[in-house]
Amino acid sequence: MRKLSGRSHRRIRPASKKILGSEELARHFDVKVEALETHLTNQNIAFHKDSNGDLWASVLAATLD
């Protein structure tokens, strides 16, 4: 019989995240869409800029309204 330690039964789940587009990000951070890329860069938030010029970033779901 195999003995399992108490730790092996616990599973820490990562925080829930949601991916937002440019307009949603601008509303979330309360900035204009034109200033969004600068804001994300200044706040050191990782984002993706697609071929259409739209920005995408993930934010914690708990911080959304």
Number of C-alpha atoms within 10 A of each C-alpha: 3 4 5 8 8 7 7 7 8 8 7 6 6 6 9 10 14 12 13 16 15 19 16 15 22 20 12 14 11 10 14 14 17 11 10 19 22 11 16 17 11 9 9 9 12 11 16 13 13 9 7 6 9 13 21 19 18 16 18 11 12 10 9 9 5
